[in-house]
Amino acid sequence: MMGTRTIEIMVGVFVAAGIAALFVLALKVSNFGQTSVRGGYQLTAKFENIGGLRAQSPVSAAGVRVGQVTSIVYDQKDYEALVTMTIAPNFNRFPSDTSASIYTSGLLGEQYIGLEPGGAEDFLKNGDYIQLTQSALVIEQLIGKFLVSMSEGKDAQR
């Protein structure tokens, strides 16, 4: 009788540990558990298409996380997404001609902004605007363009 009780407790502890591990994994995948950038400076950039980018997505340079996306709004004048990002204060030497691109990482397709430093001698500062941007690659649009080009190719052969 006492052995059965011990086994039940061990199974309960094992199940609780499994649930805790799944919770930690969910936090890691969703970036929800990541701390926000404290202090730092803000940069903005406009993109034609942000794909699945969202607030609190990482901003990285050379694979190193240097900040995070703080807000995304739609600019009704230019019909583009205006993305504001906060860069950590210790990463304050990005040249003024730095470019920003939206990339996809991981198996679940998390989107993030990658910064590519330019060669200018002056540096970006709080409130600056990144001029050179590359929008997210949307697979559905690529497939649609491919199918249209395939059907046009068949029509030309007839």
N, C-alpha and C positions, 0 to 999 in steps of 0.2 A: 504494500500500500504506500509506503514511504518512497519507494523507488519511482512509482507512477507520478507522484506529486513533483518530484525533482525533474522528471522528464518533461512534465507539463510546463514547469517554470522555465526550463531551458528552451523549449519550443517557443514560448511567449517572448523570451528575450531575443531569440533569433529573428522572429517575425518583426518585433519592434525595431531591431537594428536594420532589417531590410527596408522597412518603411522610411526610417530616417535616411538611409542611403539614397533612396529614390527621391526624397525631398531635396537633399543636397544636390543631386544630379539635376533636378528640375530647376533649381536656382542658378546653377552654373550655366545651363543651356540657355536660359532666358535672360541672362545678365541682370536679373532682378536683385541678386544678392551683392552685386558689385557696388562699391562705394562711389559716390559722385566725386568729381574733381573739385577740390576746395581751392578757392582763390582762382588764380590763373587769369587768362584773358580770353575774350570772345572774338571769334572770326565768323564771317558769314560767307556763304557761297550759294549760287543759284544753279539748279540742275533741271534739265528738261524732264527727266524721269528718275525718281528715287527708288523705284522698285519696292522692296520691303523694308527699306530703311525706316527706323523709328527713333523717337527720343530715347536717349540713354544708350544708343548704339556706340560702339567704340570708334575712336579716331586713332589711327596708328601711322607711324612712319618707320619704314624699314622693318616692319613686323613688331615694333615696340609700341605698346599703347601709350599715347601721349595726351589723350583727352577723351571727350565724349560729346555726342550730339545732345544739345540741350533743348532745341525746339525746331519744329518744322511747320512752316506756314505756306499757304498758297498765295503767290503774288498775282493778283488779278490784272495787273497792268501788263506784265510780261508773260503771263501764262506759264510760269515756272514755279518750282518749289524753292523757297528760300530757307536754307538750312543754317542754323546758328549752332556753333560748336564751341565748347570751352576747352582750352588747351592748358595743361598744368603749367604753373609758373616756372618750373625748372626747364621747360622746353621753349625758351623765348628767343631762339635764334633761327627761325625759319625765314629764308630770304623772301623778299616781297613778290617774287615771281613764282612762288610755290604753286603747284597745281594740286587739285583735289579730285579724286576718282572714287566711285562707289564700286566696291568689290563684294563678292560672296565668299564666305568661308565655311568650312565644316560640312558635315553630312546633312545637317538640317537647313543649310542655306542661309545662315545668319549674314546680314549685310552690315558692312562697316565702311567708313571713309578712310582711304589711304592718301596720305600727303606725300608728294614728291617734291623735295626741295629743288629750287632753281639755282641760278648762279648770280643773282643780284647781290650787291654789297649792302643794301639796307634791308632791315628785317621787318616782318609783320608785327604789328602792335595791336593793343586792344581796340576793337571796333573796325579793324580793317576788313576789306572785301577781297576774297580770292577770285581772281578773274578767270583763270584757266580751270575748267571743270570737265569731267567726263561722266555722263550719266550711267545709271545701272544698265547692265546688259539683260534684257528681258527675253527669255527663251521663247515665249509665245510669239513675240514679234518676229524673231528670227525664223521660226518654223513657218509662220504665215508668209513671210517674204520668200522663203525657199519654195513653198508650195505654189505661190503665184508665178515665180520664175519657171518652175517645172511645167506648169500648165501653159505658159506663154511659149516655152520651147517646143511643146507638142503641137501647138497651133501653128507655129512657124514651119514645122516639118511637113504639114499637110499640104 
